[in-house]
Amino acid sequence: MKHGKKYTEAAKLVDRARTYEIEEAAPIIKQTATAKFDETIEVNIRTSCDGRHADQAIRGAVVLPHGTGKTVRVLVFAKDAKADEATAAGADYVGGMELVPKIQNEGWLDFDVVVATPDMMGVVGRLGKVLGPKGLMPNPKAGTVTMDVTKAIKDIKAGKIEYRLDKANIVHVPIGKASFSAEQIVENYNALMAAIEKAKPSTVKGQYLKSISIATTMGPGVKLVANKY
């Protein structure tokens, strides 16, 4: 694959033969962001889990101390008093059954996170084929199926992000923007890794995390130390 001049220049900043501590990597990552937009910084964590087994599937959520730098649009499925509570808490969209055809038939997906009260999961379940593949289905483990809609909305708006294994047993998580300070990147990364470490399935033996890399949207990956987890 041929890379452009900016990528090639940015790649020179990274020593591909070594793994970095996050404190060393954060300033380098900022320098590799050369696009005209504020690039997202993403962490990719390759695990030794086998997500095909329910007892090894990692899924959860963590509130990043400095958020992700992205404005998150929240859709809440709730009714009556809980719908009013969701609106008051700052949800971007609140509704129930009337949203099903809008999402199913019209392809409306102008939201980033879906929260639902438990009594609305029957309605949300009808949207499984649409929301599931996009990772938008509410889930109790991620705190998005809850009666405490106020806390759920406030946490999401403050920078709560979900993490989960993909089919290749890798976790991909955005932890900020290139405009963040190196300290903010380090603190967000450490908060994420503490959550990932805590989520280690008891059935996984040996080294839990095989490799970790961090990269901006358009930049080269930087390998991070993984063997301490």
C-alpha positions, -999 to +999 in steps of 0.1 A: +000+000+000+014+033-011+012+061+015+012+099+009+040+122+017+025+134+050+021+098+062+056+089+052+070+120+071+049+112+102+060+075+101+097+087+105+088+099+140+080+064+151+106+037+158+088+006+145+112-017+162+102-008+198+072-005+221+065+027+239+051+036+273+020+058+268+039+088+284+065+086+255+039+078+228+014+107+235+036+136+223+046+115+192+010+107+184+002+144+185+030+151+160+018+124+136-016+142+131-011+162+099-047+163+085-066+195+082-093+182+107-089+173+143-080+137+141-094+111+164-069+091+185-078+054+187-064+026+207-064-010+193-060-038+219-054-074+206-065-098+233-060-135+240-097-139+246-120-160+223-151-139+219-170-170+206-173-181+242-197-161+263-174-163+293-146-146+274-165-118+257-153-085+269-179-057+270-183-027+292-180+011+295-158+036+311-160+074+316-129+090+302-117+119+324-114+143+295-141+128+272-135+119+236-136+154+222-167+145+202-202+158+208-223+127+214-260+125+203-281+104+227-314+087+218-335+075+247-363+050+245-386+058+274-422+067+282-442+088+306-422+102+336-389+086+323-393+103+289-397+136+307-366+128+328-346+120+298-355+153+281-346+172+312-313+154+315-303+166+280-311+137+257-311+147+220-340+125+211-366+108+232-393+084+220-409+050+218-427+029+193-431+058+169-394+058+163-393+021+150-405+028+115-384+060+113-353+039+120-363+007+102-379+022+070-364+057+067-329+048+078-328+075+104-296+071+124-288+107+136-276+095+170-244+080+185-256+061+216-290+045+224-303+043+260-334+024+270-354+018+301-359-020+307-396-018+300-388-004+265-365-032+254-394-051+237-397-021+214-359-017+209-356-054+202-375-049+170-346-028+158-320-054+165-311-060+129-305-023+123-289-013+156-270-045+163-245-045+134-238-008+141-230-015+178-259+007+189-281-018+208-285-008+244-269-032+269-270-035+307-232-042+309-226-008+292-251+009+314-274+018+285-303-003+297-313+014+330-340+032+349-315+059+359-317+077+325-303+109+340-270+093+351-267+074+318-272+105+297-248+126+319-221+099+319-223+096+281-222+134+275-192+136+299-172+111+278-184+076+286-173+052+259-182+015+253-156-011+246-162-046+232-144-074+214-148-075+176-148-107+156-110-108+156-109-104+194-096-069+192-110-039+211-110-006+192-116+025+213-114+063+206-097+081+235-096+117+223-085+141+196-051+152+183-059+186+198-058+171+233-027+177+255-003+148+259-014+147+296-051+144+286-042+115+262-023+097+289-050+101+315-077+089+292-056+060+281-049+050+317-086+051+326-094+029+296-067+004+304-078+002+341-113-008+329-099-033+303-077-049+330-107-051+354-128-067+326-103-096+322-124-129+321-114-153+348-112-181+322-084-164+303-050-179+312-015-165+304-009-131+289-043-113+286-033-086+261-012-096+232-005-062+217-016-026+220-012+002+194-024+038+192-029+059+161-045+091+148-071+088+120-046+093+092-013+086+110+009+056+116+004+032+145+026+034+176+031+001+195+026+003+233+038-019+261+013-046+266+030-072+288+023-054+320-014-062+317 
